[in-house]
Amino acid sequence: MSSTGEEIAATAEPGASALASQDGVQSNPADQLVEENESLQARLTTTNAELVHSSARLREVEHQLEEQEKIYSEAAADQQKDYIAQCDSLKADIASLTSQLTHLKNELSSAPVTDDNRPATPAGTNVTDGLQKIQRVFKVVLVGDSGVGKTTFIRHLCLGQEAANATSSTVGVDFYTKLMTVQGQCTSLKIWDTAGTERFRSITKSYFRDANGVLLVYDVTAVKSFSHVRQWMGDILENADDHVVVMVLGNKTDVVAERLEDDSVLTNHGRTLADSYRSLFAEVSAKTGAGIADAMAMMIRAMQDVEDEQIRRTRLAVDVDNEGKSGSRSCC
């Protein structure tokens, strides 16, 4: 009986020993959870860091994209402005050429003709007499703010009062011609009527080149147009020739009631500003025509004097050059 118990105990001991050995090899479940939690925590930290980095990179890329879009939009806007300016310039050229064609047709239709459709020549004159009649040719440019009455002024001068009353805002540039006899000389005026709006400002500047005279018009009933005279003067001084004759011209003197208000320009103010630029000064009414002929005659006389002085200096320079050449030959 005791031997049997010993056998059972002997038999049970190996199993218990094996179980104890197995427990020694396997880790504690609580430790495993801790390790897994730490591993997950480390992965979470790494993932968060990657997320932060990716978010920062995304914001950087979005910022670069916004900058590129801004650059492209600005470039597109500038290109669009260039296209608009080119279109405006072409429209102005077309309007100018159309106006010139209309005036030439009017001059041609008003000229007397003979039976063989050639212009009639007065008896006792040569065919060249008509060409010799025009002794001076001057280019004159009208500038000033929109609405000051430039077109009304020039249409009254060239076409009469009835035509002056039917005017609209100038688009780009318009062209007129006028013959006037001043100081016994027949003078042909080639007059360019420019738009006063800002969008045509760059086009207007190009017409100052080779101009003999510039009429800078303002509205005597609108002090704002008078305050812009200095800006227009800056454009003239920058783009016109040094010898150009400039006249500061106050228009709408017929509106007496409005001129008595605060928003008006007195005559002495206009004259003082013109004197500061050594320019001519006059006041007119483009509506009634008062003062227009006198103002243009004053300007033509000034342009004639400038041209005479240029001719005198040119001849003097040629004479000095010829004397120098003659002296050098005699010395040899």
C-alpha positions in Angstrom: 0.0 0.0 0.0 2.8 2.4 0.8 4.6 1.4 -2.4 1.6 2.2 -4.4 1.4 5.6 -2.9 5.0 6.2 -3.6 4.5 5.3 -7.2 1.6 7.7 -7.5 3.7 10.4 -6.0 6.6 9.6 -8.3 4.2 9.5 -11.2 2.7 12.9 -10.2 6.0 14.7 -9.6 7.2 14.7 -13.2 3.9 16.3 -14.3 4.2 19.0 -11.7 7.8 19.5 -12.6 6.9 19.9 -16.3 4.2 22.4 -15.5 6.5 24.4 -13.4 9.1 24.3 -16.2 6.5 25.5 -18.7 5.5 28.4 -16.5 9.1 29.5 -16.3 9.3 29.6 -20.1 6.0 31.6 -20.8 5.9 35.3 -19.9 3.4 36.9 -17.6 0.2 38.1 -19.5 0.3 41.4 -17.7 3.8 42.0 -18.9 2.8 41.2 -22.5 0.0 43.8 -22.3 2.5 46.4 -21.1 4.8 45.7 -23.9 2.1 45.8 -26.5 0.8 49.1 -25.1 4.3 50.6 -25.2 4.8 49.4 -28.8 1.5 50.9 -29.8 2.3 54.1 -28.0 5.6 54.3 -29.9 3.9 53.7 -33.2 1.3 56.4 -32.3 4.0 58.9 -31.5 5.8 58.1 -34.8 2.5 58.4 -36.7 1.7 61.7 -35.0 5.1 63.1 -35.9 4.7 61.9 -39.6 1.2 63.6 -39.6 2.6 66.9 -38.3 5.4 66.8 -40.9 2.9 65.9 -43.7 0.6 68.7 -42.6 3.4 71.2 -42.5 4.4 70.1 -46.0 0.9 70.3 -47.2 0.6 73.9 -46.0 3.9 74.7 -47.7 2.7 73.2 -51.0 -0.6 75.1 -50.7 1.2 78.3 -50.1 3.5 77.8 -53.1 0.4 77.0 -55.1 -1.3 80.2 -54.0 1.9 82.2 -54.9 2.0 80.6 -58.3 -1.7 81.3 -59.0 -1.1 84.9 -57.9 1.9 85.2 -60.2 -0.1 83.6 -63.1 -3.1 85.8 -62.4 -1.0 89.0 -62.3 0.8 88.0 -65.5 -2.6 87.2 -67.2 -3.9 90.6 -66.0 -0.9 92.4 -67.3 -1.2 90.6 -70.6 -4.9 91.4 -70.7 -4.1 95.1 -70.1 -1.5 95.0 -72.9 -4.1 93.5 -75.3 -6.7 96.2 -74.2 -4.1 99.0 -74.8 -3.2 97.6 -78.2 -6.9 97.4 -79.1 -7.5 100.9 -77.9 -4.6 102.2 -79.9 -5.8 100.4 -83.0 -9.3 101.8 -82.5 -7.9 105.3 -82.1 -5.8 104.9 -85.3 -8.9 103.7 -87.2 -11.0 106.6 -85.8 -8.3 109.0 -86.8 -7.9 107.6 -90.3 -11.6 107.6 -90.7 -11.9 111.2 -89.7 -9.1 112.2 -92.0 -10.8 110.4 -94.9 -14.1 112.1 -94.1 -12.4 115.5 -94.1 -10.6 114.8 -97.4 -13.8 113.7 -99.0 -15.5 116.9 -97.8 -12.7 119.0 -99.2 -12.8 117.2 -102.4 -16.6 117.4 -102.8 -16.6 121.2 -102.0 -13.8 122.0 -104.6 -15.2 123.3 -107.9 -14.5 121.0 -110.9 -14.4 121.4 -114.6 -16.2 119.3 -117.2 -13.3 116.9 -117.3 -13.5 116.4 -113.5 -10.3 118.3 -112.8 -10.3 121.0 -110.1 -11.1 124.3 -111.6 -8.2 126.9 -111.8 -9.1 130.6 -111.6 -8.3 132.6 -114.7 -4.9 134.2 -114.8 -3.3 131.9 -112.3 -1.0 129.0 -112.5 -1.8 125.5 -111.3 0.9 125.8 -108.6 -0.7 128.9 -107.1 -3.0 126.8 -105.0 -0.1 124.9 -103.6 1.9 128.1 -102.9 -1.1 129.6 -101.1 -0.4 127.7 -97.8 2.7 129.2 -96.3 2.8 127.5 -92.9 1.7 124.1 -91.7 1.4 123.4 -87.9 0.5 120.4 -85.9 -1.7 121.2 -82.9 -2.8 118.8 -80.2 -5.8 119.3 -77.9 -5.6 117.8 -74.4 -7.4 118.1 -71.1 -9.9 116.2 -68.9 -12.9 114.5 -70.4 -15.9 116.9 -70.6 -14.1 120.2 -70.6 -15.3 120.9 -74.2 -12.3 120.2 -76.4 -14.4 118.6 -79.2 -16.9 121.4 -79.1 -14.1 124.0 -79.3 -12.4 122.4 -82.3 -15.7 121.7 -84.2 -16.8 125.3 -83.7 -13.4 126.4 -85.0 -13.4 124.1 -88.0 -17.0 123.4 -88.8 -19.1 126.2 -87.3 -21.5 126.6 -84.4 -24.2 124.1 -85.6 -21.7 121.3 -85.8 -20.3 122.3 -82.4 -23.6 121.8 -80.7 -23.8 118.1 -81.9 -20.8 116.5 -80.2 -20.1 113.4 -78.1 -17.1 112.1 -76.1 -14.1 111.5 -78.3 -13.0 107.8 -78.5 -9.2 107.7 -78.9 -8.2 110.5 -81.3 -10.0 112.6 -83.9 -8.5 114.8 -86.6 -9.5 118.2 -88.1 -8.0 120.7 -90.5 -8.3 124.5 -90.5 -6.9 127.3 -92.7 -6.3 130.6 -91.0 -4.5 133.7 -92.2 -2.5 135.4 -89.5 0.1 138.1 -90.0 -0.6 138.0 -93.8 0.4 134.3 -94.0 -2.0 131.5 -94.8 -1.5 128.8 -92.2 -2.8 125.2 -92.3 -3.6 123.7 -88.9 -3.6 119.9 -88.5 -5.5 119.5 -85.3 -5.6 116.3 -83.2 -8.5 116.1 -80.7 -7.6 113.6 -78.0 -9.8 111.8 -75.5 -9.4 112.9 -71.9 -10.2 109.7 -70.2 -7.4 107.8 -68.3 -7.6 104.7 -70.5 -6.5 106.7 -73.5 -3.7 108.6 -71.7 -0.9 106.5 -73.1 -2.2 107.0 -76.6 -2.5 110.7 -76.2 1.2 111.0 -75.1 2.3 109.7 -78.5 0.7 112.6 -80.3 2.9 115.2 -78.6 5.8 114.2 -80.7 6.6 116.7 -83.5 3.7 118.9 -82.3 4.1 122.7 -82.9 1.5 123.6 -80.4 -0.6 122.1 -77.6 -4.0 123.5 -76.4 -4.5 122.4 -72.8 -8.2 122.9 -72.0 -9.9 123.1 -68.7 -13.4 123.9 -67.5 -13.7 127.3 -65.7 -16.8 126.0 -63.9 -15.0 122.8 -62.6 -12.0 123.4 -60.4 -11.2 119.6 -60.6 -10.3 119.9 -64.3 -8.1 122.9 -63.5 -6.3 121.0 -60.7 -5.3 118.4 -63.3 -3.6 121.0 -65.6 -0.3 120.4 -63.8 -0.5 116.6 -64.6 -1.2 117.3 -68.2 1.7 119.8 -68.2 3.9 117.0 -66.9 3.0 114.8 -69.8 3.6 117.7 -72.3 7.0 118.5 -70.8 8.0 114.8 -70.8 6.9 113.9 -74.4 6.8 117.1 -76.5 9.6 119.0 -78.1 11.3 121.8 -76.2 10.1 124.4 -78.7 6.4 123.5 -78.5 4.0 126.3 -77.9 1.5 125.6 -75.1 -1.7 127.5 -74.5 -3.7 127.0 -71.3 -7.3 127.5 -72.4 -10.2 128.1 -70.0 -13.5 127.0 -71.6 -17.2 127.6 -70.8 -17.0 131.3 -70.0 -20.6 131.5 -71.1 -21.8 129.7 -68.0 -21.7 132.9 -65.9 -24.0 131.7 -63.0 -22.0 128.6 -62.3 -18.7 130.5 -62.5 -19.8 132.6 -59.5 -19.9 129.5 -57.3 -17.1 128.1 -55.2 -16.3 125.3 -57.7 -15.0 127.6 -60.4 -11.7 129.0 -61.6 -11.1 132.7 -61.8 -9.3 134.3 -64.7 -6.3 135.4 -62.7 -5.8 131.9 -61.3 -5.7 130.5 -64.8 -3.3 133.2 -66.0 -1.0 132.8 -63.0 -0.7 129.0 -63.6 0.0 129.6 -67.4 2.6 132.1 -66.5 4.4 129.7 -64.2 4.9 127.4 -67.2 5.7 130.3 -69.6 2.6 129.4 -71.6 0.0 131.4 -73.4 -3.4 131.9 -71.8 -6.9 132.6 -73.0 -10.5 132.0 -72.1 -13.2 131.1 -74.6 -16.7 129.8 -74.9 -16.8 126.8 -77.2 -20.6 127.0 -77.2 -21.0 130.6 -78.4 -17.6 130.8 -80.2 -16.5 133.8 -78.1 -12.7 134.2 -78.0 -11.9 131.2 -80.2 -10.6 133.0 -83.2 -8.5 135.4 -81.1 -7.0 132.5 -79.1 -6.0 130.6 -82.2 -4.6 133.7 -83.8 -2.5 134.3 -80.7 -1.2 130.7 -80.8 -0.5 130.8 -84.5 1.6 134.0 -84.1 3.6 132.3 -81.4 4.2 129.2 -83.5 5.2 131.4 -86.5 7.7 133.2 -84.2 9.2 129.9 -83.0 9.5 128.6 -86.5 11.1 131.9 -87.7 13.6 131.7 -84.9 14.5 128.1 -85.8 15.0 129.0 -89.4 17.2 131.9 -88.4 19.3 129.7 -86.2 19.6 127.1 -88.9 20.7 129.7 -91.5 23.2 131.2 -89.0 24.7 127.7 -88.3 25.0 127.1 -92.1 26.6 130.4 -92.7 29.1 129.8 -89.9 29.8 126.3 -91.2 30.4 127.7 -94.7 32.7 130.4 -93.5 34.7 127.8 -91.6 35.0 125.7 -94.7 36.0 128.8 -96.8 38.6 129.9 -94.3 40.1 126.4 -94.2 40.4 126.3 -98.0 42.1 129.8 -98.2 44.6 128.8 -95.6 45.7 125.8 -97.7 
